[in-house]
């Protein structure tokens, strides 16, 4: 498998679903999943499709996992994707953070985690944004962001 981010989405009947993420970048690989709303994925896809250049602050992205009981943020991040410009030559970075839930191991030390930087281009990001929107709405089975020089 070439360096890439691969997403699959298993929708529920309530407008949400489980997003499965798998990444390979510079020899590092990982997989995780988190729940997201279909509308949140579509909104991100539309923003990625129209943002040129990508904003650096705040960057575009999504984060999912276990929310705190107070509802004031994530207690555990299982899938995090952040998109940002790299330099002035049309390169794009995608920071991918993947982690297993702590409850699977009943101890924080048993959590597996991975963070990688996947470099790509606006052209690849455009194709990814179109497939991400289709993924969220049931039009395709997978959205892939391929790494590029």
TORKOL-848981 format. One record per atom (N, C-alpha, C, O, CB): x, y, z; residue in three letters. Coordinates in pm, whole numbers, plus 32768, in hexadecimal, padded with zeros to 4 digits. Glycine has a CB too. Example, Ala and Ser with C-alpha at 12.3 -4.5 7.8 and 13.67 -1.06 7.14 Angstrom:
85277DC7830CALA;84CE7E3E830CALA;85287EB6830CALA;85907EB4834EALA;846B7E418389ALA;85057F1F82C4SER;85577F9682CASER;850A80038313SER;853D80728324SER;85807FC4823CSER;
REM end
This chain:
80547F8A8000UNK;800080008000UNK;8059807D8000UNK;80B78086804FUNK;7FA08000807BUNK;803B80DA7FAAUNK;808481597FA4UNK;805B81B1801AUNK;7FF2819C8055UNK;806881A27F1EUNK;80AF8212803BUNK;808F826E80A7UNK;800B82B38089UNK;7FFB82F28021UNK;810082D680BCUNK;7FAB82A680E6UNK;7F2682DF80D2UNK;7ED582D78151UNK;7EF5828A81ADUNK;7EDD8297805FUNK;7E6B83278156UNK;7E04831F81BCUNK;7D8982E1817AUNK;7D5E830F8110UNK;7DE383AC81F9UNK;7D52827B81B6UNK;7CDB82388181UNK;7C6C823F81E9UNK;7C80821D825DUNK;7CFA81A4815BUNK;7BF6826C81BDUNK;7B8382768216UNK;7B10822381E2UNK;7AF7821C816AUNK;7B5883088226UNK;7ACA81E3823FUNK;7A4D819E8221UNK;79E881CD828AUNK;7A0D81F282F9UNK;7A5F81008222UNK;796781C98265UNK;78FF81FC82BEUNK;788D819982C5UNK;78588170825EUNK;78CD8286828FUNK;78688174833FUNK;77F7811A8353UNK;7787816B8396UNK;778C8183840FUNK;781F809C83AAUNK;772281958347UNK;76B981EC837FUNK;765681A083D6UNK;763D812983C2UNK;766F8230830FUNK;762081E88436UNK;75AF81B88486UNK;753181FA844FUNK;7536823F83E9UNK;75C381D68520UNK;74C281E78492UNK;7444821F8461UNK;742782A9849CUNK;73C082E4847DUNK;73D281C18482UNK;748082DD84F2UNK;7466835C8536UNK;74B883D28501UNK;74C0843A8542UNK;7483834C85C8UNK;74F483C3848AUNK;7544842F8451UNK;75D4842F847EUNK;7620848B845DUNK;750684B28473UNK;75FB83C984C8UNK;768683BA84F2UNK;76B9833484BDUNK;766E82E88480UNK;769483C2858DUNK;7737831A84D7UNK;776F829A84B0UNK;77FE828F84E1UNK;783582ED851BUNK;776982878419UNK;7838821D84C9UNK;78C2820584F4UNK;791F8218847DUNK;790F81D98414UNK;78D281778531UNK;79818270848FUNK;79E6828B842AUNK;7A618239844BUNK;7A9B824684B6UNK;7A0783248422UNK;7A8881E483EEUNK;7AFF819083FEUNK;7B7081D083AFUNK;7B6281EA8337UNK;7AE480FD83CFUNK;7BDF81E883F2UNK;7C52822883B3UNK;7CCA81CC83B8UNK;7CE4818A841DUNK;7C7382AE83F7UNK;7D1381C9834AUNK;7D8D8179833FUNK;7DF481D082F7UNK;7DD5820D8291UNK;7D7480F082F3UNK;7E6E81D5832CUNK;7ED4822982EEUNK;7F5881DE82E5UNK;7F79818B8339UNK;7EE682AB833EUNK;7FA081FD827BUNK;802A81CF8269UNK;8078824A823BUNK;8056828881D7UNK;803581578201UNK;80E2826B8286UNK;813382E08263UNK;81C282CA8293UNK;81DA82BA830BUNK;80F8836182A1UNK;821F82C88234UNK;82AE82B98255UNK;82CB824082ACUNK;831D82488308UNK;82E08334829AUNK;828A81D18291UNK;82A2815682DAUNK;825181468358UNK;825580DB8396UNK;8331814D82FCUNK;820681AB8382UNK;81B181A383F8UNK;8122818683CBUNK;80F281C0836AUNK;81B78226844CUNK;80E0812C8412UNK;8058810783EBUNK;800280F78468UNK;803280D084D2UNK;805880848399UNK;7F8281178459UNK;7F25810584C7UNK;7E96810B8495UNK;7E7A81338424UNK;7F3B81708531UNK;7E3B80E184EDUNK;7DAD80E184CEUNK;7D5F80FC854EUNK;7D8780D385BAUNK;7D81805A848DUNK;7CF08143853FUNK;7C98816085B0UNK;7C1081898579UNK;7BFF81978500UNK;7CD481D0860DUNK;7BB0819D85D2UNK;7B2C81CB85A8UNK;7AF182258613UNK;7B1982218688UNK;7ACF8154858CUNK;7A91827785E9UNK;7A4782CF8643UNK;79C382F085FFUNK;79B382E08586UNK;7A9983518664UNK;7966831E864FUNK;78E18342861DUNK;78E083D485F2UNK;7917842C8634UNK;787683278688UNK;789E83EB8580UNK;788E8473854BUNK;7802847F8511UNK;77C2841C84F0UNK;78FA849284DFUNK;77D484FC8504UNK;7754851284C0UNK;776F8517842AUNK;77D8854483FDUNK;7710859784F1UNK;770F84E883DDUNK;771984EF834BUNK;772685808320UNK;777585A082C7UNK;769E84AC8308UNK;76D885D8835FUNK;76DB86658338UNK;776286A48357UNK;778F86FC830DUNK;766B86B3837FUNK;77A4867B83C3UNK;782886AE83E4UNK;78908687837DUNK;78E886D6835CUNK;7852867D846CUNK;7886860C834BUNK;78E385DE82E4UNK;78CA86298260UNK;7929864F821BUNK;78D4854682CEUNK;784B863D823EUNK;7829868681C4UNK;785A871681CFUNK;788F874D816FUNK;7791868281A9UNK;784787548243UNK;787487DE8258UNK;790B87E98247UNK;793B88468207UNK;784A881082E4UNK;7956878C8281UNK;79E8878E8271UNK;7A0D877D81DEUNK;7A6487C481ACUNK;7A29871F82C5UNK;79CB87218199UNK;79E88709810BUNK;79D3878780BAUNK;7A2587A88065UNK;7991869780D4UNK;796687CF80D2UNK;7949884A8088UNK;79B088B780A6UNK;79D88900804CUNK;78BB887D80ABUNK;79DB88C18123UNK;7A4089248147UNK;7AC589048105UNK;7B0A895D80D3UNK;7A52892B81DFUNK;7AEB88838104UNK;7B68885C80C4UNK;7B658875802EUNK;7BCB88977FF2UNK;7B8587C880DFUNK;7AF088647FF2UNK;7AE388757F61UNK;7AEF89077F36UNK;7B1889237EC6UNK;7A5D883E7F31UNK;7ACD89637F8FUNK;7AC989EF7F67UNK;7B388A447FA6UNK;7B478AB97F81UNK;7A458A297F8BUNK;7B848A0F8001UNK;7BEA8A5C8047UNK;7C6D8A5C7FF8UNK;7CB289F67FF0UNK;7C008A2580D4UNK;7C8E8ACF7FC0UNK;7D108ADE7F7FUNK;7D3D8B6D7F92UNK;7CFD8BC97F5EUNK;7D098AB97EE8UNK;7DA68B837FD8UNK;7DF38B1D801EUNK;7DAB8AF1809EUNK;7D528B3680D0UNK;7E7F8B528040UNK;7DD48A7F80D2UNK;7D9D8A508150UNK;7DC18AB381BFUNK;7E2F8AEA81BFUNK;7DD189C28172UNK;7D668AC9821DUNK;7D898B21828CUNK;7DEC8ADC82E9UNK;7DE28A648304UNK;7D0A8B4B82DBUNK;7E4C8B288319UNK;7EAE8AF18376UNK;7E7C8AFC8406UNK;7E9E8AA9845AUNK;7F358B388368UNK;7E2C8B638422UNK;7DFF8B7784AAUNK;7D718BAD84AAUNK;7D5F8C1F8480UNK;7E5D8BD684F6UNK;7D0D8B6484D4UNK;7D188AD984FEUNK;7D168A7D8484UNK;7CD48A9B8421UNK;7CA68AB5855FUNK;7D5E8A0E848BUNK;7D5E89B0841BUNK;7CD889668412UNK;7C8D895E8474UNK;7DD1894B842AUNK;7CBA8932839CUNK;7C4188E28389UNK;7C59885483BBUNK;7CC8882083AFUNK;7C1588E182F3UNK;7BF2881783F3UNK;7C02878D841EUNK;7B8C875B846FUNK;7B2A87A28484UNK;7C80877F846EUNK;7B9986E0849AUNK;7B3586A184EFUNK;7B7C864F855AUNK;7BEC86208547UNK;7AD48647849BUNK;7B39863F85CAUNK;7B6B85ED8637UNK;7AF7859F8670UNK;7A8A85D58682UNK;7BB0864386A6UNK;7B0E851F868CUNK;7AA684CD86C7UNK;7AE0846C872CUNK;7B56844A8727UNK;7A5A8481865BUNK;7A8C84418785UNK;7AB583E487EDUNK;7A5083E7885DUNK;79D783EE8844UNK;7B4184068822UNK;7A8083E188D8UNK;7A2783E7894CUNK;7A2384758981UNK;7A8A84AF89A4UNK;7A54838489BBUNK;79AB84AD8985UNK;7999853489B8UNK;799485308A51UNK;796A84CC8A8BUNK;79178575897FUNK;79BE859C8A90UNK;79B985A38B21UNK;792785A78B4DUNK;78D085D08B00UNK;7A0586218B56UNK;790C857B8BC5UNK;788385788BF8UNK;784786048C00UNK;77CE86148BF6UNK;787F85358C82UNK;789B86698C12UNK;786B86F38C18UNK;784E872B8B8DUNK;781187958B80UNK;78D1874B8C5FUNK;787A86E38B24UNK;786387108A9BUNK;78C0877E8A6FUNK;78A787C08A09UNK;77D7873D8A8DUNK;792D87958AB9UNK;798888028A9AUNK;7A0687D68A51UNK;7A7288098A6DUNK;79AF88498B18UNK;79FA877989F8UNK;7A6E874D89AAUNK;7A8286B789B0UNK;7A3A866F89F5UNK;7AEB879389DAUNK;7AE5868A8966UNK;7B0285FC8961UNK;7B5385D189DBUNK;7BB586118A01UNK;7B4D85DA88E1UNK;7B2985648A15UNK;7B7485268A82UNK;7BDF84CA8A47UNK;7C4F84C28A7AUNK;7B1684D78AE1UNK;7BBA848589DBUNK;7C16842E8991UNK;7C02844A88FBUNK;7B91844188C9UNK;7BFE839689B3UNK;7C6D846A88B5UNK;7C66847C8825UNK;7C8D83F887E4UNK;7CFA83C487FCUNK;7CC384F087F5UNK;7C3383C28790UNK;7C4F8344874BUNK;7C70835A86B8UNK;7CC18311867EUNK;7BD882E78757UNK;7C3183BD867AUNK;7C4E83E285EFUNK;7C53847A85E7UNK;7BF384BF8609UNK;7BE283A7858DUNK;7CC484AD85BBUNK;7CD3853C85A7UNK;7D1585558520UNK;7D7E851C8502UNK;7D25857C8619UNK;7CD885AB84CFUNK;7D0E85D0844DUNK;7D1586678446UNK;7CB086AB8459UNK;7CB7859683D8UNK;7D8B869C842BUNK;7D9F872C8422UNK;7DE6874A839FUNK;7E4C870E837FUNK;7DF08762849BUNK;7DAE87A98352UNK;7DE287CC82CEUNK;7E18885A82D2UNK;7DD788B48309UNK;7D7487BE8260UNK;7E8F886F8299UNK;7ED088F382A1UNK;7F308904822CUNK;7F6288A281F5UNK;7F1989048327UNK;7F4C89838208UNK;7FAA899D819BUNK;8039898481C9UNK;805A8997823EUNK;7F9B8A2E8168UNK;808D8958816BUNK;811B89408188UNK;816C89928123UNK;816B897480ACUNK;814088A6817FUNK;81AF89F88153UNK;82028A4B80FBUNK;81AE8A9A8099UNK;81368AAC80AAUNK;826489F580B0UNK;81F28ACB8030UNK;81AE8B217FCEUNK;81A88AE17F43UNK;818C8B267EE0UNK;81F58BA77FC5UNK;81C38A607F3BUNK;81C68A1E7EB8UNK;814D89C47E9DUNK;8155896D7E47UNK;824389CD7EABUNK;80DF89D87EE6UNK;8066898B7ECCUNK;806289037F0CUNK;801788AB7EE1UNK;8054897C7E3CUNK;80B088F07F73UNK;80AC88707FBAUNK;804C887A802FUNK;803288E68064UNK;813A88477FECUNK;801888098056UNK;7FB5880080C1UNK;7FE287948122UNK;8017872C80FAUNK;7F2687E0808AUNK;7FCD87AE81A2UNK;7FE8874A8208UNK;7F6787198244UNK;7F0787658254UNK;804487828274UNK;7F6486998266UNK;7EF4866082AFUNK;7F2F861A8329UNK;7F7385B5831CUNK;7E9F85FC8256UNK;7F148651839EUNK;7F418613841AUNK;7ED785AC8440UNK;7E6385CF8452UNK;7F57867D848EUNK;7F00852E844BUNK;7EA584C1846CUNK;7ECA848E84F6UNK;7F3B8464850DUNK;7EAC844E8401UNK;7E6A84908551UNK;7E7D845C85D8UNK;7E1A83E985EAUNK;7DA183FC85DBUNK;7E6884CB8646UNK;7E4D8374860AUNK;7DF982FE861FUNK;7E1D82BE86A4UNK;7E9382AC86C4UNK;7E09829885AAUNK;7DB8829A86F3UNK;7DCF825B8775UNK;7D6281F68792UNK;7CF082048767UNK;7DD382C587E5UNK;7D87818F87DBUNK;7D25812D880AUNK;7CE381648888UNK;7D2181B288D1UNK;7D6780A28825UNK;7C67813C88A4UNK;7C2881668921UNK;7C71812B899AUNK;7CA080B98996UNK;7B94813C8923UNK;7C7A81798A03UNK;7CBC81488A7DUNK;7C6F80D48ABAUNK;7CAD80778AEFUNK;7CCA81B98AE4UNK;7BEA80D68AB4UNK;7B9B806D8AF5UNK;7BB87FE28ABFUNK;7B9E7F7F8B03UNK;7B09808B8AE5UNK;7BED7FD98A45UNK;7C0C7F558A0DUNK;7C777F0D8A5DUNK;7C7E7E938A5BUNK;7C3A7F62897DUNK;7CC97F588AA4UNK;7D397F1D8AECUNK;7D2A7F2D8B83UNK;7D777EF58BD0UNK;7DBC7F5A8ABEUNK;7CC67F7C8BADUNK;7CAD7F988C3AUNK;7D217FDD8C80UNK;7D257FDF8CFBUNK;7C8C7F1A8C81UNK;7D7D80138C35UNK;7DEA80608C70UNK;7E2280BD8C05UNK;7E3180948B92UNK;7E5B80028CAAUNK;7E40813A8C28UNK;7E70819B8BC6UNK;7EF1816F8B81UNK;7F0681918B0CUNK;7E8782208C09UNK;7F4681258BC5UNK;7FC580FB8B89UNK;7FB280998B14UNK;800C80878AC3UNK;801E80BB8BF2UNK;7F3D805C8B0DUNK;7F227FFC8AA3UNK;7EEE803A8A23UNK;7ED77FF489C0UNK;7EC07F978AD3UNK;7EDB80BF8A23UNK;7EA8810289ACUNK;7F138108893FUNK;7F86812A8959UNK;7E77818F89CFUNK;7EEB80E788C5UNK;7F4380F78851UNK;7F1F817A880CUNK;7EA9819D8802UNK;7F37807E87EFUNK;7F8581C287DDUNK;7F6D824587A1UNK;7FD2825E8732UNK;8044822F8738UNK;7F7482B4880BUNK;7FA982AA86CFUNK;7FFD82CA865DUNK;7FDB8356862DUNK;7F66837B8624UNK;7FEB826285EAUNK;804183A4860FUNK;802D842785D1UNK;80908432855EUNK;810984228572UNK;803F849C8639UNK;805D844F84E6UNK;80B3845C8471UNK;808B84D88422UNK;801B850A842DUNK;80AC83DD8418UNK;80E8850783D3UNK;80D285768378UNK;80D4853E82EBUNK;8139850682BFUNK;813E85E7838BUNK;8065854C82A5UNK;805A851B821CUNK;805E859481BFUNK;800385E781C1UNK;7FD684C78207UNK;80C7859E816DUNK;80D4860F8110UNK;809085ED808DUNK;809E857F8058UNK;8168863380F8UNK;8046864E8058UNK;7FFE86397FDCUNK;7FF386BE7F90UNK;803C871C7FAEUNK;7F7085FD7FF7UNK;7F9986C47F2FUNK;7F87873C7EDEUNK;7EF587687EE2UNK;7E9D871E7F0EUNK;7FB487227E4CUNK;7EDD87E37EB3UNK;7E5388137EABUNK;7E0187BE7E49UNK;7D8A87A87E5FUNK;7E5088A67E80UNK;7E3F87907DDFUNK;7DF9873A7D7FUNK;7DC886BA7DC2UNK;7D5586937DB2UNK;7E5487187D08UNK;7E2186797E0DUNK;7DFA85FF7E56UNK;7D92861D7EC1UNK;7D3785CD7ED7UNK;7E7685BD7E95UNK;7DA0868F7F03UNK;7D4186B77F6AUNK;7CB786CE7F2CUNK;7C5186AC7F69UNK;7D7187357FB3UNK;7CB387087EB4UNK;7C33871C7E6FUNK;7BED86997E51UNK;7B75868C7E68UNK;7C4887697DEEUNK;7C3886387E1FUNK;7BFE85B47E03UNK;7BCF85727E84UNK;7B6685327E87UNK;7C65855A7DBBUNK;7C1E85817EEEUNK;7BF985487F70UNK;7B7985897FA4UNK;7B2185447FD8UNK;7C6C855A7FD5UNK;7B6D860C7F97UNK;7AF686507FCBUNK;7A7886207F84UNK;7A10860E7FC4UNK;7B0586E87FBDUNK;7A81860C7F03UNK;7A0C85D97EB8UNK;79E9854B7EE5UNK;7973852B7EF6UNK;7A2985DB7E1FUNK;7A4C84F77EF9UNK;7A2F846E7F23UNK;7A0284697FB5UNK;79B384117FDAUNK;7AAB84157F11UNK;7A3184C78009UNK;7A0484CC8095UNK;797084EE809CUNK;792684B280EAUNK;7A56853380E4UNK;7944854D804BUNK;78B5856F8049UNK;786284F8801BUNK;77F984DB8055UNK;789C85E87FEEUNK;789084B47FB3UNK;7848843D7F83UNK;784B83CD7FEAUNK;77E983827FF7UNK;7885840D7F00UNK;78B883C08033UNK;78C2835A809DUNK;785883738107UNK;781483168133UNK;7950835A80DCUNK;784B83EF8132UNK;77EB8412819BUNK;775B83FE816FUNK;770483E181C2UNK;780084A181C7UNK;7741840F80EFUNK;76B7840480BDUNK;7698837D807EUNK;762B8369804AUNK;769D84718058UNK;76F783208083UNK;76DE82998053UNK;76FE82827FC1UNK;76D9821B7F8AUNK;76538276806AUNK;774282E07F80UNK;775F82D47EF1UNK;77DA82807ED0UNK;77E5824B7E61UNK;7770835B7EB7UNK;783682747F2EUNK;78AE82217F1BUNK;78CD81D87F9DUNK;789B81FC8007UNK;792982777EEDUNK;791F81717F93UNK;794281218008UNK;79C18150804EUNK;79DA812A80C0UNK;795380927FE1UNK;7A1281A38009UNK;7A9281CB8041UNK;7ABA8254800BUNK;7AA382737F96UNK;7AFE81638022UNK;7AF782A38062UNK;7B3483228039UNK;7BC983168055UNK;7BF182F180C3UNK;7AF4839D8084UNK;7C1B83377FF2UNK;7CAC83267FFEUNK;7CF183AB7FE3UNK;7CD583EF7F80UNK;7CE082B97F9BUNK;7D4C83D0803DUNK;7DA48442802AUNK;7E2F840A8015UNK;7E6E83D68072UNK;7D9E84A780A4UNK;7E5F84167F9AUNK;7EE383E07F79UNK;7F5084457F96UNK;7F3F84BD7F80UNK;7EE883B77EE7UNK;7FC084147FC8UNK;803484687FDFUNK;8070848F7F58UNK;806884447EF6UNK;809D84208038UNK;80AB85057F55UNK;80ED85357EDAUNK;816885877F03UNK;815F85E37F53UNK;808B858B7E80UNK;81DA85627ECAUNK;825B85A27EDBUNK;8260860D7F3DUNK;82C986497F53UNK;828885D77E61UNK;
REM end
